[in-house]
C-alpha cells in the first residue's frame, strides 16, 4: 500500500465503518482491515491518519487500531513469517515518540502503550536511543510532553515488578538506572518546587500532581527488584519529599466527587505503597525514616473519611501498617495494649463496616462485588486490608488481639439481636471479624488451611450462621445469607462433615434466591464442597449421600441460569459441571432435559461469546453428559450427535473463533465413541478440516490434530477408499506442522496415526517424500523435542512395516543412510525418549532392527549391532536423559502473542492413552530376550560370540536377567 491520499481516504472510510453498531457494516470493514494489515506501509498510513486527520474520532480510532496492530504483530516468532517489514519497523521507531508527545492525551495513552509493547521486544538492543530521546524531553519544561514521557516510561518499566530475576533483566535495569535515575530525581525535585510556586493555581497543580503520581510509580518499579545504589545514596531526597507530600493538604486539590479518587489521594496511596516496599524489602536502610512514616500514615488513617474515593488510599495505608507489624524488629512499635486497642478501635473496626456504597454494589453491580469478594481481587478494598492487618497483628499478638475482638463481636451480635431488620450490618461486621481472626492461611483450592485455635468455628457456625440459612425465606437479609454461605465455603475444612451435609440442602435452596450474589455464592459453595477430598483421595461427599437431592440440585442449578443477571454465570455453570462429575450415572435419567438446555444455551451464547470461563465449563458439562451416558449405553452417541450437530454446524459456518477448538474436541469425543466406522455425517465434514485457513490459528491445532487422529483410528479404510484424493491434503497438514518448532510434535501425532492406521498401499507413494521432509527439518533445525518425536516415529514405522522396510527406505534416499541414522541419531539419542508408551514403541522397534533385519548381521552395519543393543538396554535401565541444550528456548504454544484464541484443553474430553504395540508386546524386556533367542536359533553361535567379545559387563548382566525371566537361552 502506497502512502497516498487515495489510500488514506480508503482507510478513513473503513475505520469509520468499524465503529458502526450494525454488524453487517462493521464485520466486513474489520475483515478488510485484517486482510490489508500485512501490507507494507499499512502502519505508517495509520500513523499519518492519526497525525493529519481532521476528525477526532478517526484519530482516536486510528490510534487504537495501530496499538492493536502492534500488539498482534510486533513480536517476531521463530519459524513464522515476520509480519511487519523491516523498513516499516524502522520508520515506526523513528516517528512514534515525537508523535506520541505531540498528541492529545487520549491518543498519547494509546501510542504510549504501543511504545511499551515495542519496547518489550526491542529495548534496549534494537532500540538503543529510546531512553536518550525520552530523557532529553524532560528539559522541554512542557508538562504535557513530560507527562507523556513519564507515562511511557511507566508502561515500559512496570514489568520489572513481576519479572523473574535474571542477568538479562539486571543488565537492562542497570542501563535504565544509569541514564534515567538522575534525570528522574532532578525532575522530582523541580516538580515539588513548582508545586509550592504554583500552590494557588489549581490548573497548574493538576498537571504537576499528575507528574508526581507517575514519578512515584516509576520509583516503585525501579526499586522493586533490588535497592539501587543511586536511590540508596539519594534516599534522603526521596523520603523527605514523600513524607511531606503525605502530610500535605491543599484545598485546591480536593474534589467534590465521593466516588472517584482525586490526584492527592492517588499520590498518597502510591507513596504508602513505596514506603511499604522499603519497609518490607530494605528495612535496614529504611529504619531511620520508618517512625515518621508510621506516624504520618497513622494520622492519615484516623483523619480520612469513609467515602469511596479514599478506599485505595486507606487500604494502601493499612497495608503499610500490616507489612510493618509482622516484621520482628518493628514489633516494639505495637506491643503496648493501648496501641493495639487503639488500632483495633480506630482502624480495623471502622474499615470492616458494610457501607452504603458496598450495599449499592451488592445490589446493582453484583459481578464486580463477587469479583472483589470471592476472587480476592479486592486487594484494594478497605475490608481486605483490615483483614490483612488483623492477620499481621495476630502473628505476634494473637492472644490480646483475639481478646479485644471477641468483645467487639459479642457486642455487635447483641446489637443485631435487639433489632435484626435495622441492625443487620452489625452482624455482617461480626461475621467478617470472626473470619479475619480465624483465618491464618488461605488458598483458593482448599479454603482456610490454618486456623486460629482461640476461635470456636463450629460453635459460631451452629449458633449464628445456620439459623440465617434455615430461615423460611431465601430472599430476606441477602447480605447475611451471602456471609453465611461464604463462611461455609471458607471454613469447609474446619467445620465437621455432618454440618456440611446439613448445609447442602440449604445451599441448594439458596440457588433460587433473587439476589445474584446469594445464588452465585450458593453455586460456588456447592462446587467447592463437591471437590473436597476425604480418605483414599475419594470425594468427601459421595454420590450416595447426594442421592436424595439429585433432582432438586439439577433443577435449581438450571433454573438459576434463567434468573435475571445470571444467564451466563460462570459459577453456576462450574457447579453444573462439578455436579455431573460427582453424581456420574445418577444424572442419566435427567440427561435428555439437561442436554436440551445445554444446547439451547450454547446456541444463545455462540451469537456473541463474552464469558470465556462460562463457555469452557459449558463445554466440559456437555462432554461429561456424553461420557457418563455413553459409558452406560454406547448406542446413545447418536442422540447426542442429533442434539449437537445443528449447533456445531452453525458455529463452524459463522466462524465463531472462540468455540471452534471446543467443537473439535467434543466431535473427537463423539467420534471415538463409535466402534469401527465413521458415520457419513463425519465424512462429509472431513475435506473441510483440511482447509489451510483453519490451521492458521494456533488454538485450532491441538484439537484438530486429535480430531483427524480420531478419523484415522475409526475409519482409515473408509478414507483410503472413499476419500483417497484427500490423502495429499492430510500430508500437507503434516508438512505445515513439521516445519514449526512450536507445533512439530502435533505433526508427528498425525503422522504416527497415518502410519499406524492407514492401509499400507494407500500411503506407499508418499512414504519416501515423508522421510525426505523429516531429514530436511533435521538438517535445518534439530531440536530435542524433534529428535524425541522422530525416534518414536521411525520405531513405530519399523513395528508397522518391519525392520527391513525401514532399512530399505533409508538406503533408497541415500546409500548407507540407515547406518548413519543408527550411529548419529538412534544410538546416542534414544535415552532422551520419555513416556511409557513412547519408550515401549522404541524398544520394540529397536528389537526388530536387532533381530529381524538381515543386513545388521552380515554387512558393514554389523559393527553397530552391539552399540545398538547396549543403547536399548540403557533405555530399559538408565534414567531418562532430560538435558536440553542452552540455545533451545521453546515458544510455548499458549505463549504466542496476539489475539488468537488460545487452545483450552477440555479435561472431560480427555483422550485415553493409546498403546499401538500393546496387543503385540506386553513386556518389552522379555520380548527382546525371546527375539534374541529366535535369532540365535537361526544363526547358532553368532549372537553369543558377539555378546561375549563386545557387550559391557553390566549390560550383559541385565541381558542375562531378561533371558532368565523369559525362560530362554541363546545358542
Secondary structure by P-SEA (a helix, b strand, c coil): ccccaaaaaaaaaaaaaaacccaaaaaaaaaaaaaaccccaaaaaaaaaacccccaaaaaaaaaaaaaaaaacccccccccccccaaaaaaaaaccaaaaaaccaaaaaaaaaaaaaaaaccccccccaaaaaaaaacccccaaaaaaaaaaaaaaccccccccccaaaaaaaaaaaaccaaaaaaaaaaaaaaaaaacccaaaaaaaaaaaaaaaaaaaaaacccccaaaaaaaaaaaaaaaaaaacccccccccccccccaaaaaaaaaaaaaaaaacccccccccccaaaaaaaaaaaacccccccaaaaaaaaaaaaaaaaaccccccccccaaaaaaaaaccccccccccaaaaaaacccaaaaaaacccccccccaaaaaaaaaaaaacccaaaaaaaaaaaaaaaaaaaaacccccaaaaaaaaaaaaaaacccccccccccccccccaaaaaaaccccccccccccccaaaaaaaaaaaaaaacccccaaaaaaaaaaaaaacccccaaaaaaaaaaaaaaaaccccccccccccccccccaaaaaaaaaaaaacccccccaaaaaaaaaaaaaaccccccaaaaaaaaaaaaaaaaccccccaaaaaaaaaaaaaaaaaaaaacccaaaaaaaacaaaaaaaaaacccccaaaaaaaaaaaaaaccccccaaaaaaccccccccccccccccaaaaaaaaaaaaccaaaaacccccaaaaaaaaaaaaaaccccaaaaaaaaaaaaacccccccccaaaaaaaaaaaaaaacccaaaaaaaaaaaaaaaaaccaaaaaaaaaaaccaaaaaaaaccccccccccccaaaaaaaaaaaaaaacccccccccccccaaaaaaaaaaaaacccccccccccccccccccccccccccccccccccccccccccccccaaaaaaaaaaaaaaaccaaaaaaaaccccaaaaaaaaaaaaaaccccc
